Amino acid sequence: MHALIIEDHKLVAALVEDCLEEMGFDSFDFADCHNDAVAAALRKLPDLIIADDKLVEGTGFGAVTVIRETQNVRVVFASAEPERVLELDPYAITVTKPFSIDQFKAAVLSAMQSVSDTNR
């Protein structure tokens, strides 16, 4: 399975990658800004996106919104301010930074079990 990790902190991105590897993901793309995230998703459709909301340039929510215009993809938002994401999408799956590995994995499992995220 392929994951796109939209995160501007390298250590957090590495932790997310390690957790996803333990869960069976075997390929990854990384992006630290809106434009790179959209380009990565267009190059290779991810099975899952992990997105921080605040980025160096743009937002993870903005990038995910653009990606979802053309692709049905599951998403977990990992944010220090998940309420910002939930104001924009009350159905979003979020995990609050700092998060435990168990909290993160539970959010990923929830996203992967969702039937369809197309209209969210």
N, C-alpha and C positions, 0 to 999 in steps of 0.2 A: 504494500500500500504506500501511497505517496502523500506527503504532507508539505504544506507551505507554511512556514513559520514567519510571521510578520512581526518583527521585534527589533528594536534599535539598541538593546543592551545584549552584547555578545554572550555574557555569562548566563543570562536568562534563556537566550536562544539555545545554548548548549544544554542546559538543564532540560528544557522542553524536548529537545532532540533525544536525549538519553531516555527520558520517560516514554516517549513514543516508540523508540526502538524496543523497549521492554514490552510494549503492547503490540508488537508485530509490524510496525511501519519499517520499511526498508529503503526508502528514498526520500530525499528532502530538498526543498528549495528554501532559500532564506532571502528576506527583503527587509530593509530598514526604513523604507519610505513608500509612499503611496504609489508612485509610478513604477517602481521596481516590483512591487507586489502584484500589480495588475499585469505587468509584462510576464512575470513568472507564471501566473495562472493561465495566461494565454498560451505560453510555450508548452506547458504540461498541466493537464487538469488534475488538481489535487483531490484526493479522497477526503481530506480534512484540512481546514485552515485553522491555525492558532494565531490570533491577532491581538496585539496590544493596541489600545485605542490611540494613545498619544505617541506620535513618531517624530523623528527629526524633521521630516517634511510631510505634512498631511496627517491623516488619521487612519488607523486600521479600519475603523467603521466605514470611512469613505471609500477605502480601497475595496473592502468586502462588498459594499453596495454596488460599485462598478462591476466587480467580478460576477456578482449574482444577476446582473442584467442579462448575461449570456450563458451562465453556467449554474447548474444546480450543484451546490457544494455545502457540505456541513461545516459549521464554524463554532469554535469556542473562543470567546473573548477573554483574555487574561489581562486584567486591568486593575490598577490601584483605585480607580473610581468607576466600579461597575455600574453605579447608578446612572452615570452619563450614558452608557450604552443602553441601559434598560429604558431610559427616557425616550430614546430613538427607536428602540425595538423591544417592547415588553416581553417578547418570546425568546429573546437571545439567551443562549447558554453562556454563562459567565463564571469565572473563577477569580476571586479577589487576590491581588498581589499584596503582600507575599502569601503564597499558597503552599500547602503541604503537598507532597507527592500524591498522597491518597486523595486529596481534594481535586487535584489536577486530573488524575486518572478517572475519578468519578464523573467529572465534567466531560471528558473525552468519551467515555462509555455512553453517557447520556446523548451526546451529539451523534455518535455512530449508530445508536438505536433509533434515532428519529427517522420517521418514514420519509418526510419531504420538507426541505427548508426553502423551497422555491419562492414562496410568497412572504418570506420573513425578511 
